[in-house]
C-alpha cells in the first residue's frame, strides 16, 4: 500500500478501513506498521481511536476486533505471532502510543 506523505488523515483512515475489509490479517498488520513508522503523530491522531476499536472491539460488542480471546498459537500460528508482535510492549502499537504521547495528544475512551 503506497501512502504519499501529503494525504489527509481522513483519507488515510478511509484507506485503512477499506484495507481492513479487503486484505488478509498479516498484510493489514504490515500496512499498519508502515503507517505508524511513516506518518507523523498529527496524521495518526485521527487513526488511533479507530485502530483501538478495530483491535479490541467495541464496548457494545458489535465489533469483535481481532478476537484476541480466541487467538491461539497452536490453531493459527501465523496470526497469533503477527498479533503478538504487533501488540508487544516494544511493538508497533506501543510505538504509536509513545509517538502520540510525545505530541501530547489526548483521547477519551469510555
C-alpha positions in Angstrom: 0.0 0.0 0.0 1.5 3.3 -1.1 1.0 6.2 1.3 2.1 9.6 -0.1 3.0 11.9 2.8 0.6 14.6 1.7 -2.6 12.6 2.3 -5.2 14.0 4.6 -5.9 12.0 7.8 -9.4 11.3 6.8 -8.1 9.7 3.5 -5.6 7.7 5.5 -8.3 6.5 7.8 -10.6 5.7 4.9 -7.8 3.7 3.2 -7.1 1.7 6.4 -10.8 1.0 6.9 -11.1 -0.3 3.4 -8.0 -2.4 3.8 -9.3 -3.9 7.0 -12.1 -5.4 5.0 -10.2 -6.4 1.8 -6.8 -7.5 2.9 -5.7 -10.6 4.9 -4.7 -10.1 8.6 -1.0 -10.3 8.1 -1.0 -7.8 5.3 -3.1 -5.4 7.3 -0.6 -5.6 10.2 2.3 -5.0 7.8 0.5 -1.9 6.4 -0.3 -0.6 9.9 3.4 -1.0 10.8 4.4 1.0 7.8 1.8 3.7 8.5 2.9 4.0 12.1 6.5 4.4 11.1 6.0 6.7 8.2 3.3 9.1 9.3 3.6 11.9 11.8 1.6 12.0 15.0 -0.7 14.7 13.6 -2.0 12.3 11.0 -2.0 9.3 13.2 -4.1 11.1 15.8 -7.2 10.5 13.7 -6.4 6.8 13.2 -5.7 5.8 16.8 -9.3 5.6 18.1 -10.4 3.5 15.1 -7.3 1.3 15.5 -8.0 0.6 19.2 -11.6 -0.3 18.4 -10.6 -2.5 15.4 -8.1 -4.4 17.5 -10.0 -4.8 20.8 -13.6 -4.5 19.6 -16.3 -2.1 20.7 -17.8 -1.9 24.1 -21.3 -2.8 22.8 -19.9 -6.0 21.3 -20.9 -5.1 17.8 -17.3 -5.2 16.7 -15.3 -8.1 17.9 -12.0 -6.7 16.7 -9.2 -9.2 16.2 -11.0 -11.6 18.6 -7.9 -11.9 20.7 -9.5 -14.1 23.3 -9.8 -16.9 20.7 -6.5 -16.4 19.0 -4.3 -19.5 19.7 -0.8 -20.3 18.6 -1.5 -23.9 18.0 -4.6 -23.3 15.9 -3.3 -20.4 13.8 0.4 -19.8 14.5 0.9 -17.1 11.8 -2.0 -14.9 13.0 -1.0 -15.5 16.6 2.6 -14.5 16.1 1.6 -11.5 14.0 -0.8 -10.2 16.6 1.7 -10.8 19.4 4.5 -8.9 17.6 2.1 -6.0 16.8 0.9 -5.7 20.4 4.3 -6.4 22.0 5.4 -3.7 24.5 8.1 -2.8 22.1 5.9 -3.4 19.0 4.2 -1.0 16.6 1.1 -0.4 18.6 3.0 0.9 21.6 5.3 2.9 19.3 2.2 4.6 18.1 1.1 5.3 21.7 4.5 6.7 22.5 4.5 8.8 19.3 1.1 10.3 20.2 2.1 10.8 23.9 5.2 12.8 22.8 3.0 15.2 21.0 0.6 15.4 24.0 -2.5 14.1 22.2 -5.4 13.0 24.5 -8.2 10.6 23.8 -11.5 10.0 25.6 -12.4 6.3 25.7 -15.3 5.0 27.7 
